[in-house]
Amino acid sequence: MDNAVKYSPENGEIKVRLERKGRKIQIEVFNDAGELPEGNLDILFERFYRLDTSRNSETGGSGIGLSVAEAIVRAHKGKIHAFSKDGKSLTVTVSF
């Protein structure tokens, strides 16, 4: 959620969805994000990875937030995935 707020443009859209799928729970965070590569963005979970280094001074942070989120999800036997379908929005999905 913090990254969705931090990296969405002003007046950008953020959506959070919690859904039960059979015996699993899925959490989905969607946000407008400016320019991103399309497709699988699981590289965002790499420790210290910053997609846009030009915005580092604006947003602060060290690039470990999503790697910590991934470690927590995996410790609970879950999965986390990042994807951009249009290069202008990001969806992070967590399932347990």
N, C-alpha and C positions, 0 to 999 in steps of 0.2 A: 504494500500500500504506500509506503514511504516513497519508493521509487516512482510509482504512478503519479503521485502528487508532485514530486521533485522534477520529473522529466516531461510532464505534460505542458503544452503551451498554455498561456493565459486563456481562460475560457474554454480549455480543452475538455473533452468528455472522459470521465472515469466511470467504469461500471464494475461492480463486484457481484458475483453470483455464487451461491452455494447450492449444490444440487446432489441429491442422492441418486446413484445409478446402481441399482441392484444392492449388493452388499458394500459398495464403495461410496465414499463421499468425495465430491469434486468441488474445488474452490477455483474460481476463474477471476482474474483481475485483468481488465481491459483498459487501456488508456491510449489517447491520441499521443503521438510521440515525435512528430516532425519526420525527419528523414531517417529511415532504417533500411537495411538490406531486406529483401523479401525472403520468406521461407523460415527454416529452422534457425533459431538464434540461441541455442543452448550454450554457445560460447560465452554468453553473458554470465554464466555461473562459474567461469574460471576466476580464481582468486586474482584480485587487483586489475581485472580487465575493465577497461572503460571504452565504450563504443565511440564516443565523441570526445576526444581529448581537448578540443577547443572550448568545451563547456565545463571543464574541470574547475576552473576558478569561480564560475557562476554557482555551481551546485555543491561544491565541497565534496566531502566523502573520500574514502580511500579505495573504493572498488571491491570491498569484501562483503558487502551486504547480501548480495544474491548468492555468493558462495556459502555464507553462513546459513541462509535460508535453505539451500540445497542440502547441507549437512544435517540440518534439523529434520527435514522431510525424509531423508534416507534413514536417519536413526529411528524413525517411526515406521519404517518399511513402506514409505510412500514414494511417489514419483513426481518430479517437477519438470516442466517443459516450457520453453518460450518460443513464440512464433509470431511472425508478421505476415499477414495475408496480402497487404497492399503497400508495404514500405512506409506507411504513415501512421500506423497504430501497432501496439504491442499487446499480445495476450499471453499471460503467464498462467498456466494451469497446474494445480496441485491435486493429486488424487491419493487417497488412503484407503 
